[in-house]
Amino acid sequence: MHDLSGFQRDLLYVISGMDRPSGQEAKERLEEYIDGDINHGRLYPNLDTLVTKEYVEKGPIDRRTNYYAITERGENQIRERREWEKAQISVES
């Protein structure tokens, strides 16, 4: 997952927590976290990157709307990232 931007990682996390969201649904969920607006020119190229890297699959809902779903490769990338993060953080109680 080192090859993703922070925005792309956030999109991947959002998609992994939803059941085949549309791009708009993923955008709305991410906007709740970042507390701001995400325009289509930023959203869809980044979703396409996740699809190209095979972290997310894309399919039709209807003629104008696609769904996005995390792939096994995407799940593995999240798992590996979380393990790496855990190893980097030293928390003392």
N, CA, C and O of each residue as an XYZ file, in Angstrom:
372
protein
N       0.826     -1.189      0.000
C       0.000      0.000      0.000
C       0.869      1.251      0.000
O       0.360      2.370     -0.057
N       2.167      1.057      0.064
C       3.108      2.178      0.048
C       3.021      3.000     -1.238
O       3.493      4.135     -1.298
N       2.408      2.404     -2.265
C       2.302      3.085     -3.548
C       1.042      3.939     -3.671
O       0.768      4.480     -4.742
N       0.273      4.067     -2.588
C      -0.947      4.874     -2.603
C      -0.742      6.191     -1.883
O       0.065      6.295     -0.959
N      -1.480      7.186     -2.318
C      -1.494      8.448     -1.586
C      -2.367      8.275     -0.344
O      -3.104      7.296     -0.234
N      -2.286      9.202      0.568
C      -3.129      9.161      1.756
C      -4.605      9.178      1.388
O      -5.406      8.472      2.001
N      -4.968      9.971      0.398
C      -6.355     10.036     -0.061
C      -6.814      8.685     -0.597
O      -7.927      8.242     -0.313
N      -5.949      8.031     -1.377
C      -6.292      6.723     -1.918
C      -6.428      5.684     -0.806
O      -7.320      4.837     -0.856
N      -5.551      5.743      0.193
C      -5.677      4.826      1.339
C      -6.994      5.058      2.061
O      -7.682      4.103      2.421
N      -7.349      6.320      2.274
C      -8.615      6.615      2.941
C      -9.795      6.078      2.135
O     -10.733      5.523      2.707
N      -9.758      6.238      0.828
C     -10.822      5.686     -0.019
C     -10.893      4.171      0.115
O     -11.980      3.601      0.211
N      -9.743      3.526      0.120
C      -9.699      2.076      0.256
C     -10.309      1.642      1.580
O     -11.091      0.692      1.621
N      -9.963      2.323      2.655
C     -10.528      2.002      3.970
C     -12.044      2.198      3.975
O     -12.777      1.364      4.507
N     -12.510      3.292      3.389
C     -13.948      3.566      3.337
C     -14.668      2.461      2.563
O     -15.687      1.944      3.021
N     -14.146      2.106      1.409
C     -14.778      1.074      0.583
C     -14.796     -0.258      1.315
O     -15.767     -1.009      1.220
N     -13.716     -0.556      2.050
C     -13.664     -1.839      2.759
C     -14.715     -1.928      3.860
O     -15.115     -3.028      4.242
N     -15.164     -0.791      4.371
C     -16.147     -0.780      5.435
C     -17.580     -0.655      4.960
O     -18.499     -0.539      5.770
N     -17.775     -0.680      3.654
C     -19.120     -0.531      3.089
C     -19.425     -1.725      2.192
O     -18.516     -2.439      1.770
N     -20.685     -1.937      1.907
C     -21.108     -3.036      1.046
C     -21.335     -2.531     -0.370
O     -22.426     -2.078     -0.715
N     -20.296     -2.614     -1.177
C     -20.351     -2.241     -2.594
C     -20.939     -0.843     -2.813
O     -21.951     -0.693     -3.499
N     -20.305      0.172     -2.232
C     -20.840      1.526     -2.398
C     -20.643      2.054     -3.813
O     -19.744      1.628     -4.539
N     -21.500      2.984     -4.179
C     -21.264      3.737     -5.409
C     -20.128      4.715     -5.113
O     -19.747      4.899     -3.957
N     -19.596      5.331     -6.147
C     -18.582      6.348     -5.938
C     -19.110      7.490     -5.080
O     -18.399      8.013     -4.222
N     -20.349      7.869     -5.315
C     -20.975      8.954     -4.556
C     -21.108      8.581     -3.075
O     -20.856      9.409     -2.201
N     -21.503      7.338     -2.796
C     -21.643      6.899     -1.401
C     -20.290      6.879     -0.687
O     -20.190      7.278      0.473
N     -19.252      6.413     -1.384
C     -17.908      6.413     -0.802
C     -17.443      7.846     -0.552
O     -16.837      8.140      0.478
N     -17.729      8.721     -1.490
C     -17.372     10.141     -1.364
C     -18.038     10.751     -0.136
O     -17.388     11.440      0.650
N     -19.331     10.498      0.027
C     -20.060     11.059      1.170
C     -19.501     10.548      2.491
O     -19.371     11.314      3.446
N     -19.171      9.269      2.555
C     -18.598      8.706      3.787
C     -17.247      9.332      4.084
O     -16.959      9.662      5.234
N     -16.414      9.502      3.066
C     -15.093     10.092      3.266
C     -15.207     11.566      3.638
O     -14.418     12.060      4.444
N     -16.166     12.268      3.070
C     -16.366     13.676      3.410
C     -16.738     13.851      4.886
O     -16.420     14.881      5.480
N     -17.403     12.865      5.481
C     -17.699     12.918      6.917
C     -16.405     12.926      7.733
O     -16.321     13.589      8.767
N     -15.411     12.194      7.267
C     -14.135     12.099      7.960
C     -13.267     13.337      7.743
O     -12.691     13.873      8.690
N     -13.177     13.785      6.495
C     -12.272     14.907      6.213
C     -12.929     16.256      6.440
O     -12.261     17.290      6.412
N     -14.237     16.247      6.665
C     -14.970     17.484      6.941
C     -14.771     18.500      5.827
O     -14.387     19.646      6.061
N     -15.039     18.052      4.620
C     -14.906     18.937      3.464
C     -15.506     18.300      2.232
O     -15.997     17.172      2.274
N     -15.463     19.032      1.138
C     -16.022     18.544     -0.115
C     -14.937     17.908     -0.979
O     -13.805     18.388     -1.028
N     -15.296     16.838     -1.648
C     -14.417     16.162     -2.596
C     -15.078     16.294     -3.958
O     -16.224     15.883     -4.139
N     -14.356     16.868     -4.920
C     -14.957     17.026     -6.245
C     -14.740     15.781     -7.096
O     -13.867     14.961     -6.811
N     -15.544     15.656     -8.137
C     -15.490     14.481     -9.007
C     -14.131     14.326     -9.674
O     -13.673     13.208     -9.906
N     -13.486     15.449     -9.984
C     -12.181     15.412    -10.627
C     -11.099     14.820     -9.740
O     -10.067     14.373    -10.238
N     -11.319     14.812     -8.456
C     -10.380     14.185     -7.525
C     -10.811     12.754     -7.218
O      -9.977     11.853     -7.135
N     -12.106     12.551     -7.053
C     -12.615     11.250     -6.628
C     -12.392     10.152     -7.654
O     -11.750      9.144     -7.357
N     -12.909     10.338     -8.842
C     -12.950      9.235     -9.799
C     -11.590      8.815    -10.348
O     -11.384      7.619    -10.552
N     -10.660      9.717    -10.598
C      -9.318      9.253    -10.983
C      -8.657      8.423     -9.882
O      -7.934      7.471    -10.177
N      -8.895      8.772     -8.623
C      -8.313      8.007     -7.523
C      -8.997      6.653     -7.360
O      -8.336      5.662     -7.046
N     -10.310      6.598     -7.568
C     -10.994      5.301     -7.573
C     -10.457      4.435     -8.710
O     -10.231      3.238     -8.528
N     -10.253      5.032     -9.873
C      -9.718      4.280    -11.010
C      -8.326      3.734    -10.714
O      -7.987      2.632    -11.145
N      -7.522      4.493     -9.985
C      -6.197      4.001     -9.594
C      -6.321      2.771     -8.714
O      -5.578      1.805     -8.891
N      -7.252      2.792     -7.765
C      -7.461      1.625     -6.891
C      -7.918      0.412     -7.702
O      -7.539     -0.719     -7.399
N      -8.723      0.648     -8.722
C      -9.174     -0.437     -9.596
C      -7.993     -0.962    -10.409
O      -7.799     -2.174    -10.507
N      -7.207     -0.062    -10.992
C      -6.051     -0.454    -11.802
C      -5.057     -1.275    -10.999
O      -4.476     -2.228    -11.518
N      -4.858     -0.917     -9.746
C      -3.919     -1.635     -8.878
C      -4.540     -2.910     -8.306
O      -3.890     -3.645     -7.564
N      -5.796     -3.164     -8.655
C      -6.535     -4.353     -8.244
C      -6.767     -4.439     -6.741
O      -6.864     -5.531     -6.181
N      -6.855     -3.282     -6.092
C      -7.226     -3.222     -4.679
C      -8.739     -3.154     -4.536
O      -9.294     -3.498     -3.492
N      -9.399     -2.705     -5.600
C     -10.847     -2.520     -5.617
C     -11.349     -3.007     -6.966
O     -10.685     -2.837     -7.988
N     -12.548     -3.623     -6.958
C     -13.187     -3.958     -8.225
C     -14.331     -2.981     -8.460
O     -14.900     -2.415     -7.526
N     -14.644     -2.805     -9.726
C     -15.688     -1.855    -10.122
C     -16.661     -2.597    -11.026
O     -16.254     -3.371    -11.893
N     -17.951     -2.354    -10.816
C     -18.962     -2.977    -11.661
C     -20.183     -2.092    -11.749
O     -20.333     -1.151    -10.970
N     -21.050     -2.386    -12.687
C     -22.226     -1.532    -12.900
C     -23.346     -1.795    -11.895
O     -23.649     -2.941    -11.561
N     -23.946     -0.716    -11.425
C     -25.199     -0.788    -10.672
C     -26.335     -0.541    -11.659
O     -27.327     -1.269    -11.692
N     -26.162      0.496    -12.455
C     -27.090      0.800    -13.541
C     -26.292      1.488    -14.647
O     -25.062      1.481    -14.609
N     -26.960      2.071    -15.615
C     -26.255      2.653    -16.770
C     -25.336      3.809    -16.402
O     -24.375      4.079    -17.123
N     -25.604      4.490    -15.311
C     -24.814      5.671    -14.947
C     -23.995      5.504    -13.685
O     -23.160      6.356    -13.383
N     -24.210      4.427    -12.936
C     -23.609      4.294    -11.614
C     -22.844      2.982    -11.503
O     -23.315      1.930    -11.936
N     -21.663      3.064    -10.920
C     -20.852      1.874    -10.649
C     -20.760      1.639     -9.155
O     -20.905      2.564     -8.355
N     -20.518      0.389     -8.790
C     -20.203      0.057     -7.406
C     -18.705     -0.180     -7.312
O     -18.036     -0.430     -8.314
N     -18.197     -0.099     -6.101
C     -16.792     -0.383     -5.819
C     -16.758     -1.359     -4.651
O     -17.467     -1.186     -3.660
N     -15.929     -2.382     -4.779
C     -15.827     -3.383     -3.725
C     -14.362     -3.749     -3.521
O     -13.597     -3.862     -4.479
N     -13.988     -3.930     -2.277
C     -12.607     -4.295     -1.976
C     -12.331     -5.710     -2.488
O     -13.189     -6.589     -2.413
N     -11.145     -5.909     -2.998
C     -10.730     -7.230     -3.463
C      -9.933     -7.917     -2.367
O      -9.598     -7.305     -1.353
N      -9.636     -9.173     -2.576
C      -8.793     -9.899     -1.631
C      -7.418     -9.228     -1.532
O      -6.841     -9.125     -0.449
N      -6.914     -8.782     -2.661
C      -5.623     -8.068     -2.650
C      -5.725     -6.794     -1.811
O      -4.810     -6.483     -1.049
N      -6.824     -6.060     -1.943
C      -7.031     -4.857     -1.146
C      -7.107     -5.170      0.333
O      -6.521     -4.461      1.151
N      -7.828     -6.233      0.685
C      -7.917     -6.640      2.089
C      -6.536     -6.984      2.640
O      -6.192     -6.602      3.758
N      -5.749     -7.708      1.845
C      -4.391     -8.059      2.277
C      -3.537     -6.814      2.479
O      -2.752     -6.744      3.424
N      -3.686     -5.840      1.600
C      -2.911     -4.609      1.723
C      -3.275     -3.859      3.004
O      -2.395     -3.326      3.681
N      -4.549     -3.816      3.335
C      -4.975     -3.162      4.577
C      -4.411     -3.901      5.778
O      -3.903     -3.281      6.712
N      -4.500     -5.211      5.753
C      -3.976     -6.025      6.865
C      -2.473     -5.784      7.053
O      -2.008     -5.574      8.173
N      -1.726     -5.816      5.953
C      -0.283     -5.577      6.022
C       0.025     -4.168      6.523
O       0.948     -3.977      7.315
N      -0.731     -3.202      6.073
C      -0.517     -1.813      6.506
C      -0.764     -1.667      8.004
O      -0.006     -0.994      8.703
N      -1.823     -2.297      8.489
C      -2.145     -2.204      9.920
C      -1.052     -2.852     10.767
O      -0.707     -2.344     11.834
N      -0.513     -3.962     10.295
C       0.586     -4.616     11.020
C       1.823     -3.717     11.028
O       2.500     -3.601     12.049
N       2.114     -3.090      9.904
C       3.254     -2.184      9.823
C       3.048     -1.006     10.761
O       3.962     -0.630     11.494
N       1.844     -0.415     10.743
C       1.554      0.716     11.635
C       1.720      0.312     13.091
O       2.314      1.050     13.877
N       1.201     -0.852     13.454
C       1.297     -1.335     14.821
C       2.768     -1.467     15.250
O       3.126     -1.142     16.382
N       3.601     -1.943     14.337
C       5.019     -2.118     14.648
C       5.744     -0.777     14.799
O       6.779     -0.709     15.461
N       5.209      0.289     14.192
C       5.864      1.591     14.242
C       5.480      2.402     15.480
O       6.192      3.329     15.868
N       4.369      2.054     16.085
C       3.847      2.849     17.186
C       4.174      2.187     18.514
O       3.865      1.017     18.743
N       4.797      2.952     19.368
C       5.089      2.477     20.724
C       4.227      3.263     21.687
O       4.425      4.463     21.879
N       3.264      2.579     22.292
C       2.342      3.234     23.210
C       2.584      2.661     24.597
O       2.502      1.452     24.817
N       2.884      3.566     25.532
C       3.056      3.146     26.915
C       1.820      3.527     27.708
O       1.286      4.625     27.549
N       1.374      2.633     28.549
C       0.183      2.917     29.354
C       0.540      3.653     30.613
O      -0.341      3.975     31.411
